[in-house]
Amino acid sequence: MQVRLKEITKRFGNFTAVNTFSVTLEDGEMICLLGPSGCGKSTILNMLSGILPVSGGEIWFDDDNVTKLPPEERGIGLVFQNYALYPHMTVLENICFPLEIKKVPKAERLERAKRMAALVHVDQLLNRRPKELSGGQQQRVAIARALVKEPRLLLLDEPLSNLDARLRLEMREEIRRIQLETKVTAIFVTHDQEEAMSISDHIVLMKDGVMQQYDRPQALYDEPANQFVADFLGNPPINNIPGEIRDGTFVSDNGKASAKLSFLDGIGNGKKVNLAVRSESFQVAPDGAPDTLRCTVTGVSKMGKEEMASFTFGDTHFRAYIDLEEGLQEGQEVCLGFRSRGVFVFERESGVRLV
């Protein structure tokens, strides 16, 4: 099912949590709403579910305007952070419960529940109660309960937050497997960029209730629309080297270092910018080579076939992965060039991408 949000706004008094948000989410995809706490991603999920009414705009499921429909008429399945299983019911009873509410005949609901339990790999646990399950098992039951209704749309609100690191990895792979097998359109809320990058077909990256970029995961990393997107994605974080364009030359903020970089041609004189470079996008270049930064090595840590080296340019410290064969030493001066990907220039004040 295709989901279209048209200029959705949500206000709480004088506070605008989501501001004129528009996006089209394609049928059968896993889409992640990603962003820091308070950016509006869970608010969007709650408006999609019908739990929260919209303050403005429209929500469409295929050709159906569901903006004013109650949750039970939208054909959605919900999975929450805290699982929300009924403690007095068995696994089978928990999965069956939505069908019981809909008065599905007992034989049919048992058959559907058992089929769904097998899909999420809890079919050996049907007679247990939630307190007898691990966190991962409880999450599987919650997903089965949401899917047994055969929803048009599956909504998952930070479903892995309560799991330890190993279980998080296992369950995100399982959620992706289940989504691919059922082919249900799914929207997954998370603040974890690794989670979003690993399981999504597309990511909606948000800040302060506004969409910053909607794209495939690798495209967000390789072609960030603005400074926020570049900063949010990547581990280690992208390096930002502040400076100013003076007569076609990049000059560090303290004026102690400068470099002639041809890819800055065309940026206006006096423009304050951030030269933003991924740690894997530097390379050691011959002394005096064009389009390089003259830097000082301030530290080196060996990491298998590579090393993570620390540098300064002017007063700015940054880190880069460098081939171990370079044999860098603390205190050494080197020229660093740039690879073809992972190098950007952003206007300092607005965050607009210039290069």
C-alpha positions, 0 to 999 in steps of 0.5 A: 500500500502506498502512503501519502502525507500531504502537508501534515502539521501537528501543533500542541498549543503554541508548539509545532511538533511537525511542520507541513510534512509531505512525503510519498512512501511506496508500496511494500517498502520498509521506510525508517523515520530517523532523527534525534529525540524530539524531531517529530518522528513518533508524532508522525507515526501516531498521526498515521495510526490515528492515535493523534489527530492532525492539525492540518494536511491529509493522510492517504492510504492508496486512494483512501483519505484516512485523515479523519478515520479512527485507528480501528478503521485504518487497517494498521498493525502497531508494534510499540517499544514496550511490547504491550503484551497481556501478561495473563494470556499465553503467546497464542492468546496474545496473538489471537486477541486482535482477531477475537476482538474482530469476532473472527471464528475460533478455528480461523483465528487459531489457524492464522495465529499459528501461521504467524507464530511460525513466521516469527519463530515462536511456534514452540512457545505458544503455551508460555506467558510473557514473563516466561519469554526473553525480550527478543521473544516478546518482541516477536510475539508483539510483531505476530500480534500486529501482523495477524490482522493482515494490516495494510500498514505496519508501524513500529515505534522504536521496537528494539530500544529495550533490547541489549546490543546483540539482540538488537542486531538479531531482531532488526534482521528478523524484522527485515526478514518478516517484512520482506516475506509478508511484503507489507508496507512498514514504517519503522521509527528509530534514532539509531542511524545504523539500524536505519541504514541496515534495514531500510529501503528508504529513510526519512531524516527529520529535524525539528519537525521538518524533513531534511532528506528522503532517500535511499540509505546509501544516497543519504550518506554519499549525497547529503542535502545539508550539513545536518544530514552529513553530521547525523550519518556516519561513524565516526562522525564527518570531519568539519573544518571551518574556514573562509574563502579568500580570493579563491583560497580556503583559509582556516578560521585562525588564519594560520593555514590555507589551501588552494582547492579547485573544487571551491572555485565559484564560491563567493569571496568572504563566504564562511564555510565548513569543509566536511570530509568523511574519515575514509575520504582522505589520502596521503599525497606527495608534498606540494600536490594540488588540491591538498591540505598541509596538516600536522599528525597529532596521533596514530592508532593502528587498526589492522590494515589501516590506521586512524590518524589525528591531524590538525589544520589551523586550529581544527583537529580531525581524524582520518583512516590512512593506509598502514604502509604510509607509516605516519609519525606523530609530529610529522607534516603531511599533505592530505588529498581527497578521494572522489566521494565523501567530500562536501562544502556547506555554508556555515550559517545556513548549512546549505550544501555548496559542493 
